[in-house]
Amino acid sequence: MTPHILTRAVEAANQAGRTALIPFITAGFPDKALFWNHLDELDKSGADIIEIGVPFSDPVADGPVVEAASVRALSNGVTLGWILDELRQRKRYRAPLVLMGYYNPFLQYGLERFAAEAAEAGIAGCIVPDLPIDEDGPLRAALAAHDMALIPLVGLNTGEKRMRSYADKATGYAYLVSVLGTTGARDAFPPELTQAMQRAERIFSVPVALGFGIARPEQIETMPVRPRAVVFGSALLRHLDEGHSASDFMRQWANK
């Protein structure tokens, strides 16, 4: 079986001798027009996969930076429908796109309708932080009908049995949360992270991406287990909100 496009994106970076880069940006942030400029820059500046956040009014897994970006996007009238409509009208990006959002907007939109329109818009997969594996059947089936991945989120406290249940269904890549808590850049990682990374790498057949708390390349250079992919969101959003460019942010990660 041919690997999923998301798997291939991570593997291509690894074969080139580097960690795959997965920036996260909230849709419509800092405003509707600038968002597309930033998305274009991320795509041209070395992103291997791009995660687009779907703003939601109750983002329970998000830290203050991502939550503030979500609130601002909602105030600017950003909706799931707007994201999909705009993406359908735009060119395809070099980097595969992943939507990261909470279950309620997808459910309210209609799972089959959402999956069909997301596929038309060039979406390769979804991450849904508040959807446990025991309840993800309908969305997983709707996405699979269009060859889109439902990317699992696992954490430091995910036991081996539970992790294997995610691994049995995983496509694309797996997302390992580096800390217990919400998103946000951090200065240090907990000591149990290495063991969790080793466990995830052993159990999952798809690549494992490390996210939550990633801000600088130096953080991963000294890790005993180098992640195959890294996700960074809060640090990038803060950088953009200060008026800097996405390409400047990506440049620090070049060849890492």
Backbone bond lengths (Angstrom), bond angles and torsions (degrees), N, CA, C in turn:
res aa  C-N    CA-C-N  psi(-1)  N-CA   C-N-CA  omega(-1)  CA-C   N-CA-C  phi
1 M - - - 1.459 - - 1.531 109.66 -
2 T 1.332 115.91 135.23 1.466 120.60 178.75 1.520 109.89 -68.96
3 P 1.329 119.22 131.53 1.469 120.55 178.79 1.525 111.45 -60.34
4 H 1.314 115.45 151.19 1.460 121.56 178.55 1.521 109.68 -62.28
5 I 1.332 116.73 152.85 1.462 121.35 -178.09 1.527 112.04 -56.80
6 L 1.337 117.96 -34.29 1.465 120.79 178.97 1.529 110.65 -69.83
7 T 1.322 115.97 -40.29 1.468 120.02 175.76 1.522 110.19 -61.16
8 R 1.314 115.75 -44.81 1.465 120.07 -178.85 1.522 111.50 -62.70
9 A 1.323 117.60 -35.57 1.471 120.64 -179.76 1.524 110.98 -64.22
10 V 1.337 116.62 -42.97 1.470 120.17 178.54 1.520 110.31 -68.50
11 E 1.314 116.73 -44.03 1.463 120.18 -178.38 1.525 111.76 -63.33
12 A 1.323 117.65 -36.27 1.465 120.54 179.11 1.521 111.06 -63.41
13 A 1.341 116.58 -41.30 1.463 120.15 177.39 1.521 110.64 -64.67
14 N 1.330 116.96 -44.33 1.464 120.92 -179.84 1.521 111.91 -63.24
15 Q 1.320 116.59 -38.94 1.463 120.20 178.42 1.523 111.81 -67.15
16 A 1.335 115.62 -24.54 1.463 120.47 176.10 1.528 111.46 -83.62
17 G 1.333 116.55 1.83 1.455 120.99 176.37 1.508 115.54 86.04
18 R 1.330 117.48 23.60 1.463 119.48 -178.73 1.522 110.99 -140.98
19 T 1.323 114.64 165.66 1.457 122.11 175.07 1.524 109.68 -78.02
20 A 1.318 117.20 136.17 1.462 120.81 177.54 1.527 109.87 -68.79
21 L 1.324 116.83 139.48 1.456 122.81 -176.32 1.522 110.27 -106.95
22 I 1.338 115.18 125.56 1.460 121.07 -177.58 1.533 108.72 -127.06
23 P 1.317 118.29 88.98 1.471 119.81 175.67 1.524 111.19 -74.01
24 F 1.327 115.03 147.79 1.463 122.91 175.42 1.520 108.21 -114.76
25 I 1.331 116.38 131.99 1.460 120.68 175.44 1.525 108.78 -139.15
26 T 1.316 116.05 134.34 1.458 120.93 178.75 1.516 110.05 -71.06
27 A 1.320 117.17 132.56 1.459 121.46 179.75 1.531 110.09 -60.38
28 G 1.336 115.77 133.73 1.453 120.50 178.26 1.506 114.45 80.49
29 F 1.345 118.17 10.11 1.463 121.99 -179.69 1.517 109.56 -105.92
30 P 1.321 118.38 138.78 1.469 128.71 -2.44 1.519 113.80 -78.23
31 D 1.344 117.03 -16.82 1.454 121.74 167.76 1.525 106.75 -149.94
32 K 1.316 116.27 174.83 1.462 119.63 -172.72 1.527 112.72 -62.05
33 A 1.318 117.38 -39.02 1.464 120.33 -177.44 1.518 111.74 -74.33
34 L 1.342 116.82 -47.83 1.459 120.48 -177.45 1.522 112.10 -65.07
35 F 1.321 116.27 -30.06 1.461 119.14 179.18 1.518 111.28 -55.23
36 W 1.325 117.28 -45.37 1.470 120.08 -177.81 1.517 111.14 -68.49
37 N 1.334 116.52 -34.96 1.472 119.16 175.12 1.523 110.68 -61.43
38 H 1.341 115.97 -45.09 1.466 120.37 -179.50 1.532 110.84 -65.77
39 L 1.326 116.30 -39.56 1.467 119.54 179.76 1.533 110.16 -63.08
40 D 1.323 116.26 -42.52 1.467 120.07 177.03 1.529 110.90 -60.57
41 E 1.329 116.27 -43.12 1.472 119.94 -178.75 1.519 111.60 -65.44
42 L 1.320 116.72 -42.53 1.461 119.91 178.42 1.524 110.32 -59.49
43 D 1.319 115.83 -41.72 1.453 120.43 -178.71 1.533 111.71 -66.15
44 K 1.315 116.03 -36.03 1.467 120.48 -177.90 1.530 112.91 -84.88
45 S 1.347 116.55 -12.01 1.466 119.94 -171.80 1.522 113.96 -107.26
46 G 1.309 116.80 18.87 1.457 118.41 171.86 1.510 116.97 107.58
47 A 1.337 118.66 4.32 1.461 118.99 176.01 1.520 109.61 -63.69
48 D 1.324 116.58 133.97 1.461 120.62 177.62 1.522 111.47 -88.62
49 I 1.312 116.05 -33.35 1.460 124.86 174.40 1.523 105.09 -143.77
50 I 1.315 118.35 147.89 1.463 121.14 176.18 1.522 108.76 -122.93
51 E 1.346 116.17 125.35 1.452 121.01 174.34 1.530 108.86 -94.99
52 I 1.324 116.26 128.10 1.456 123.07 178.85 1.521 107.89 -108.79
53 G 1.330 116.49 120.87 1.449 121.05 -179.11 1.517 111.65 -80.94
54 V 1.325 116.28 130.92 1.461 122.10 174.71 1.529 107.27 -90.42
55 P 1.345 118.63 113.29 1.470 119.22 -175.10 1.522 111.97 -63.21
56 F 1.339 114.53 143.79 1.461 121.43 -177.81 1.514 108.24 -144.88
57 S 1.324 116.22 148.81 1.466 121.21 -173.28 1.520 113.82 -75.30
58 D 1.346 118.11 -17.17 1.462 120.76 -178.60 1.521 110.02 -133.34
59 P 1.337 117.48 69.00 1.474 121.55 -174.60 1.521 112.27 -81.30
60 V 1.335 116.78 83.42 1.459 121.37 -169.14 1.523 114.13 -65.76
61 A 1.336 118.17 -24.70 1.468 120.05 -177.90 1.519 112.89 -94.36
62 D 1.332 116.73 -2.51 1.461 120.12 -173.00 1.523 112.20 -96.11
63 G 1.324 114.13 142.29 1.451 120.79 173.97 1.518 111.19 -79.31
64 P 1.340 117.63 -177.23 1.462 121.04 -172.83 1.520 114.55 -62.43
65 V 1.328 118.08 -34.86 1.470 119.90 -177.55 1.524 110.91 -69.51
66 V 1.322 116.55 -49.42 1.462 120.13 -179.96 1.531 110.35 -67.37
67 E 1.325 116.91 -38.15 1.464 120.00 178.58 1.528 111.02 -62.70
68 A 1.332 117.27 -43.18 1.462 120.77 178.88 1.527 110.96 -64.04
69 A 1.331 117.06 -38.45 1.459 120.63 177.33 1.523 110.59 -63.95
70 S 1.320 116.07 -39.40 1.461 120.87 179.33 1.522 110.94 -65.28
71 V 1.321 116.87 -43.74 1.467 121.14 178.88 1.523 110.37 -61.59
72 R 1.330 116.32 -42.69 1.463 119.85 -179.74 1.528 110.67 -64.96
73 A 1.322 116.28 -41.95 1.462 119.58 179.77 1.527 111.07 -63.46
74 L 1.316 116.96 -42.32 1.461 119.90 178.22 1.527 111.12 -62.10
75 S 1.326 116.30 -40.04 1.472 119.74 179.26 1.522 111.71 -66.45
76 N 1.335 116.60 -23.37 1.461 121.66 177.14 1.527 112.63 -87.57
77 G 1.339 116.01 4.16 1.459 119.92 176.33 1.516 114.89 84.92
78 V 1.321 117.36 20.84 1.457 120.26 179.62 1.529 109.62 -77.89
79 T 1.317 115.59 128.15 1.459 122.44 177.77 1.524 109.08 -131.39
80 L 1.316 115.91 167.50 1.462 120.45 176.36 1.520 110.15 -60.10
81 G 1.334 116.64 -41.76 1.454 120.24 178.81 1.517 112.28 -60.92
82 W 1.334 116.54 -40.95 1.471 120.17 179.18 1.523 110.65 -63.32
83 I 1.327 116.51 -42.92 1.470 120.71 -179.71 1.530 110.00 -59.48
84 L 1.328 116.72 -49.36 1.454 120.43 -176.96 1.524 111.71 -67.19
85 D 1.323 116.87 -41.64 1.473 120.55 178.95 1.524 110.97 -60.71
86 E 1.325 116.17 -46.10 1.467 120.00 -178.08 1.529 111.03 -65.94
87 L 1.321 116.44 -42.60 1.469 119.02 179.94 1.526 111.78 -63.41
88 R 1.330 116.85 -37.91 1.468 119.65 179.70 1.524 111.67 -62.90
89 Q 1.331 115.88 -30.77 1.462 119.99 -176.27 1.529 112.75 -86.21
90 R 1.307 117.18 -9.52 1.457 120.82 -175.09 1.516 111.17 -102.58
91 K 1.310 115.08 168.35 1.455 120.87 179.16 1.520 110.22 -66.36
92 R 1.299 115.73 157.62 1.452 119.15 173.52 1.528 110.06 -73.09
93 Y 1.308 115.41 145.20 1.458 120.65 -179.14 1.523 109.89 -92.97
94 R 1.319 114.75 154.92 1.462 119.93 177.26 1.519 110.30 -65.58
95 A 1.335 116.34 -45.04 1.464 121.31 179.80 1.528 110.04 -81.17
96 P 1.331 118.20 136.28 1.461 119.85 173.95 1.532 110.44 -61.69
97 L 1.327 116.16 146.42 1.457 122.22 -177.34 1.528 110.58 -106.87
98 V 1.333 114.79 140.90 1.462 122.36 177.07 1.518 108.11 -126.00
99 L 1.324 117.21 133.47 1.459 120.90 173.09 1.521 109.04 -92.49
100 M 1.335 116.00 129.95 1.466 120.84 175.97 1.522 107.91 -116.76
101 G 1.314 115.95 117.41 1.452 118.82 -177.94 1.511 111.74 -162.29
102 Y 1.313 115.40 172.65 1.458 122.03 -178.93 1.530 109.86 -85.71
103 Y 1.316 114.85 158.41 1.459 120.37 -168.18 1.521 113.44 -65.85
104 N 1.311 117.82 -36.10 1.463 120.61 -172.21 1.526 113.74 -55.40
105 P 1.336 120.56 -48.65 1.471 119.07 178.80 1.530 113.56 -59.93
106 F 1.328 117.41 -37.82 1.464 120.08 178.61 1.531 110.71 -67.40
107 L 1.336 115.71 -42.57 1.457 120.63 -179.34 1.523 110.76 -65.02
108 Q 1.332 117.03 -45.03 1.456 120.94 -179.99 1.522 112.07 -65.09
109 Y 1.308 116.85 -31.34 1.461 121.45 179.37 1.530 110.86 -71.16
110 G 1.322 115.29 -26.79 1.462 121.47 -173.97 1.512 109.05 100.94
111 L 1.331 117.56 115.61 1.462 120.23 -170.50 1.522 112.73 -61.41
112 E 1.337 117.75 -45.07 1.460 120.16 -179.55 1.525 110.52 -66.54
113 R 1.325 116.89 -42.50 1.470 120.38 178.21 1.521 110.18 -63.02
114 F 1.327 116.06 -44.41 1.462 119.83 179.45 1.524 111.27 -60.01
115 A 1.316 116.96 -47.41 1.462 120.15 -177.43 1.518 111.17 -62.17
116 A 1.329 117.12 -43.27 1.463 120.47 -179.13 1.522 111.26 -64.39
117 E 1.324 116.95 -43.96 1.463 120.16 -178.50 1.524 111.41 -72.58
118 A 1.327 117.08 -34.73 1.468 120.10 176.96 1.524 110.44 -64.47
119 A 1.320 117.00 -39.84 1.462 120.45 177.94 1.528 110.21 -63.40
120 E 1.328 117.08 -42.34 1.458 121.02 177.66 1.524 111.25 -62.62
121 A 1.330 116.24 -30.55 1.466 121.57 -178.28 1.524 112.61 -83.97
122 G 1.322 117.94 -2.57 1.453 120.93 177.79 1.511 115.15 88.61
123 I 1.327 117.41 18.50 1.463 120.93 178.46 1.526 109.76 -78.29
124 A 1.333 116.36 134.34 1.461 121.01 -177.78 1.523 113.13 -99.33
125 G 1.338 117.53 -18.03 1.454 119.36 -177.76 1.511 111.88 -173.93
126 C 1.329 115.27 174.08 1.469 121.89 -179.08 1.528 109.81 -137.26
127 I 1.326 114.18 149.29 1.464 122.39 170.54 1.522 106.36 -122.82
128 V 1.341 116.41 127.41 1.459 120.79 -177.35 1.530 107.75 -127.63
129 P 1.338 117.97 95.57 1.472 121.09 -171.21 1.520 115.04 -61.11
130 D 1.345 117.67 -27.97 1.459 119.08 -174.97 1.526 112.99 -102.75
131 L 1.339 117.35 19.00 1.462 120.91 179.69 1.522 109.55 -113.52
132 P 1.347 117.90 103.09 1.466 120.02 -179.82 1.522 111.30 -71.76
133 I 1.318 115.69 158.39 1.459 120.92 -176.27 1.529 111.70 -61.47
134 D 1.323 117.46 -28.20 1.462 120.94 -179.14 1.525 111.92 -67.29
135 E 1.341 117.39 -18.05 1.464 121.26 -174.95 1.525 112.90 -122.05
136 D 1.339 117.56 9.81 1.461 118.83 -171.59 1.529 114.38 -94.17
137 G 1.320 117.66 4.22 1.455 120.89 -175.91 1.520 115.40 -53.96
138 P 1.342 118.76 -51.76 1.468 119.19 -178.07 1.531 113.73 -61.07
139 L 1.331 118.02 -43.30 1.463 119.43 179.10 1.521 110.68 -69.81
140 R 1.314 117.38 -41.18 1.464 120.60 179.92 1.530 110.17 -58.80
141 A 1.345 116.61 -44.09 1.460 120.75 -179.34 1.524 111.19 -65.81
142 A 1.343 116.66 -41.63 1.466 120.07 179.97 1.519 110.97 -63.19
143 L 1.333 117.40 -41.43 1.460 121.07 179.64 1.525 110.90 -70.13
144 A 1.325 117.19 -43.19 1.459 121.02 -177.20 1.521 111.65 -60.93
145 A 1.328 117.24 -30.25 1.462 120.53 178.95 1.520 111.89 -63.04
146 H 1.337 116.18 -19.11 1.468 121.25 179.77 1.534 111.10 -117.90
147 D 1.324 116.94 19.99 1.466 123.42 178.22 1.529 112.45 59.58
148 M 1.329 115.89 34.40 1.460 120.30 175.00 1.522 109.31 -103.88
149 A 1.319 115.80 144.02 1.458 121.84 -176.86 1.524 111.19 -90.53
150 L 1.325 115.97 144.15 1.458 121.84 166.87 1.522 105.71 -103.93
151 I 1.325 115.94 105.84 1.460 122.20 -169.60 1.527 109.83 -84.14
152 P 1.328 118.23 124.49 1.458 120.44 -177.76 1.524 112.37 -76.98
153 L 1.323 114.63 144.63 1.466 122.79 171.77 1.513 107.96 -106.49
154 V 1.328 117.09 123.75 1.462 121.53 175.45 1.524 108.20 -127.92
155 G 1.312 116.35 158.82 1.458 119.88 -174.64 1.515 113.42 -131.91
156 L 1.320 115.15 -174.72 1.457 121.74 -179.53 1.521 111.68 -62.70
157 N 1.328 115.92 -28.16 1.458 119.80 -176.96 1.526 113.23 -100.27
158 T 1.342 117.22 11.65 1.468 120.39 177.10 1.521 108.83 -80.32
159 G 1.318 116.50 115.53 1.455 121.04 -178.41 1.522 111.93 -69.40
160 E 1.325 115.52 165.19 1.459 120.31 -175.54 1.528 111.81 -62.33
161 K 1.306 118.34 -41.21 1.466 120.76 -179.31 1.518 110.51 -63.45
162 R 1.314 116.09 -45.94 1.472 120.28 179.36 1.529 110.66 -64.59
163 M 1.321 116.19 -41.25 1.460 119.98 -179.83 1.523 110.58 -63.24
164 R 1.329 116.68 -37.33 1.463 119.27 179.07 1.530 111.44 -66.16
165 S 1.320 116.73 -32.78 1.467 118.96 178.19 1.522 110.66 -66.14
166 Y 1.340 116.70 -36.06 1.465 119.75 174.17 1.526 110.48 -69.39
167 A 1.315 116.70 -41.99 1.461 120.83 -176.68 1.526 111.80 -63.30
168 D 1.318 117.04 -32.77 1.459 120.78 -178.72 1.528 111.73 -62.58
169 K 1.337 116.92 -26.66 1.464 120.75 -176.45 1.525 113.06 -111.14
170 A 1.322 117.49 -2.11 1.461 120.58 -169.63 1.520 112.42 -70.42
171 T 1.333 114.98 136.80 1.461 122.31 169.66 1.536 107.55 -132.40
172 G 1.308 116.10 158.51 1.464 119.90 178.81 1.510 112.12 83.16
173 Y 1.314 115.59 -91.89 1.459 122.41 173.79 1.518 108.16 -157.28
174 A 1.316 116.49 167.24 1.460 122.15 175.51 1.523 108.50 -108.55
175 Y 1.308 116.06 146.51 1.465 121.94 -177.01 1.525 107.62 -110.54
176 L 1.325 116.39 113.55 1.462 121.84 177.80 1.523 109.39 -97.42
177 V 1.315 116.33 118.82 1.465 122.24 178.88 1.528 108.19 -78.99
178 S 1.325 116.61 124.42 1.466 121.19 -169.32 1.527 114.09 -79.41
179 V 1.325 117.08 -13.33 1.463 120.67 -175.97 1.521 109.50 -139.57
180 L 1.304 115.72 163.23 1.460 121.08 170.37 1.528 106.95 -90.99
181 G 1.311 116.30 111.27 1.468 119.03 -177.54 1.506 110.65 141.82
182 T 1.338 115.65 -163.08 1.447 121.55 -175.13 1.525 111.38 -89.25
183 T 1.329 115.23 173.80 1.453 120.96 178.93 1.521 110.43 -65.89
184 G 1.334 114.98 164.00 1.462 120.31 177.25 1.505 111.58 140.78
185 A 1.325 115.96 143.22 1.467 120.72 -179.95 1.522 110.62 -66.26
186 R 1.341 116.29 141.56 1.458 121.59 -178.90 1.522 109.85 -134.26
187 D 1.324 114.96 159.12 1.464 119.88 -179.39 1.521 112.70 -85.19
188 A 1.339 116.48 -25.29 1.463 119.42 -176.37 1.521 109.31 -147.17
189 F 1.329 115.62 156.72 1.449 121.70 178.84 1.520 109.66 -107.63
190 P 1.324 117.25 153.03 1.467 119.96 -179.98 1.520 111.41 -66.89
191 P 1.327 118.01 151.97 1.471 121.29 -176.40 1.518 113.26 -63.64
192 E 1.320 117.63 -26.32 1.466 119.68 -178.30 1.525 113.28 -77.27
193 L 1.339 117.71 -2.90 1.463 120.26 -178.43 1.522 111.75 -62.77
194 T 1.329 118.12 -42.22 1.460 120.76 -178.13 1.521 111.02 -57.80
195 Q 1.321 116.33 -45.72 1.458 120.33 179.96 1.530 110.55 -63.44
196 A 1.334 116.81 -40.01 1.459 120.33 179.79 1.530 111.06 -65.96
197 M 1.326 117.08 -38.93 1.457 120.44 177.61 1.524 111.19 -64.87
198 Q 1.315 116.27 -42.85 1.464 120.05 179.09 1.530 110.52 -62.78
199 R 1.329 116.36 -41.49 1.462 120.39 179.15 1.527 110.62 -63.76
200 A 1.340 116.66 -45.37 1.466 120.16 -178.88 1.523 111.52 -64.95
201 E 1.324 117.19 -42.14 1.458 120.43 179.65 1.530 111.36 -63.55
202 R 1.314 115.76 -33.56 1.469 120.06 -179.70 1.531 111.33 -73.95
203 I 1.325 116.77 -35.00 1.462 120.41 -172.07 1.527 112.82 -88.79
204 F 1.310 117.51 -40.06 1.465 120.35 -175.92 1.526 111.20 -84.23
205 S 1.315 116.26 138.01 1.462 120.68 173.74 1.525 111.22 -87.61
206 V 1.342 117.54 -19.04 1.463 121.50 175.45 1.527 108.40 -89.71
207 P 1.340 118.47 159.82 1.469 119.89 178.87 1.526 111.36 -61.25
208 V 1.330 115.24 151.15 1.465 121.99 178.21 1.526 108.73 -108.22
209 A 1.333 115.87 125.63 1.460 121.89 176.79 1.522 108.98 -103.21
210 L 1.313 116.32 140.51 1.463 122.01 179.52 1.517 109.25 -101.01
211 G 1.327 117.06 128.57 1.450 120.70 -179.42 1.514 112.28 -140.93
212 F 1.313 116.10 175.43 1.471 126.86 -174.73 1.537 108.10 74.31
213 G 1.298 117.34 112.30 1.459 120.87 173.90 1.514 115.31 94.62
214 I 1.341 118.20 -1.93 1.465 120.60 -179.36 1.529 109.29 -82.65
215 A 1.317 116.27 124.09 1.465 120.00 -179.20 1.518 113.26 -130.18
216 R 1.353 116.73 -32.72 1.469 120.66 -173.13 1.533 109.83 -138.34
217 P 1.324 116.84 149.26 1.471 120.03 179.01 1.528 112.50 -59.27
218 E 1.331 117.19 -32.07 1.466 120.33 -177.41 1.529 111.99 -59.40
219 Q 1.330 116.66 -25.82 1.460 119.50 -178.11 1.524 112.71 -65.63
220 I 1.309 117.24 -32.37 1.463 119.02 -177.14 1.523 112.80 -96.35
221 E 1.335 116.81 -14.97 1.467 119.56 -175.73 1.518 112.74 -68.34
222 T 1.326 117.09 -26.16 1.464 120.25 -178.26 1.524 113.18 -103.69
223 M 1.324 117.49 5.71 1.462 119.88 -179.89 1.519 110.52 -69.42
224 P 1.334 118.10 138.27 1.461 120.68 177.06 1.534 112.13 -60.62
225 V 1.338 116.27 -34.63 1.462 121.73 176.23 1.519 107.20 -116.61
226 R 1.311 116.35 111.42 1.460 119.96 -177.91 1.532 109.34 -76.59
227 P 1.332 118.30 126.28 1.464 119.63 -179.75 1.517 111.98 -68.06
228 R 1.328 115.81 146.50 1.464 120.47 178.39 1.532 110.71 -73.94
229 A 1.328 116.37 -23.74 1.465 120.85 178.57 1.519 108.28 -151.73
230 V 1.326 117.00 150.35 1.462 121.08 176.58 1.525 109.11 -128.69
231 V 1.334 114.52 144.02 1.455 122.11 177.27 1.527 107.79 -112.78
232 F 1.329 117.61 130.79 1.461 120.19 175.38 1.522 109.54 -131.51
233 G 1.342 115.05 130.82 1.452 120.62 -176.72 1.503 113.56 -127.45
234 S 1.335 117.42 -62.67 1.460 121.13 -173.91 1.525 112.02 -59.47
235 A 1.328 116.82 -43.34 1.467 120.05 -179.57 1.523 110.86 -63.51
236 L 1.327 116.59 -40.07 1.465 120.57 178.49 1.528 110.61 -66.94
237 L 1.318 118.11 -45.47 1.462 121.15 -179.81 1.523 111.21 -60.84
238 R 1.323 116.56 -41.76 1.461 120.48 178.00 1.525 110.41 -63.40
239 H 1.314 116.66 -42.02 1.462 122.91 178.75 1.534 110.45 -60.16
240 L 1.315 116.66 -45.49 1.464 120.87 -179.70 1.516 111.67 -68.57
241 D 1.325 116.44 -37.91 1.457 120.33 -178.73 1.525 111.76 -67.55
242 E 1.316 116.51 -22.17 1.463 121.09 177.03 1.528 112.01 -84.26
243 G 1.329 115.89 2.43 1.450 120.04 175.82 1.513 115.37 93.53
244 H 1.338 117.40 5.99 1.460 121.07 179.83 1.524 110.27 -85.98
245 S 1.319 116.20 168.78 1.460 120.18 -176.47 1.521 111.57 -94.83
246 A 1.318 114.74 155.70 1.460 120.47 176.10 1.522 111.11 -65.24
247 S 1.322 116.84 -35.82 1.464 119.90 -179.56 1.522 111.53 -64.74
248 D 1.341 117.59 -35.83 1.464 120.47 176.71 1.523 110.39 -63.17
249 F 1.310 116.54 -42.19 1.459 120.15 -179.81 1.524 110.42 -64.49
250 M 1.329 116.87 -43.53 1.454 120.65 -177.30 1.526 111.49 -68.21
251 R 1.323 116.64 -28.52 1.461 120.25 -176.00 1.537 111.87 -60.86
252 Q 1.333 116.76 -33.59 1.469 119.05 -179.02 1.529 111.83 -67.77
253 W 1.340 116.17 -18.92 1.454 120.46 -178.57 1.526 112.48 -96.21
254 A 1.314 117.34 -1.02 1.462 120.54 -175.55 1.534 110.63 -57.90
255 N 1.329 114.24 131.76 1.474 122.84 175.54 1.526 113.82 64.53
256 K 1.344 117.42 21.37 1.456 120.00 178.51 1.519 110.92 -88.53
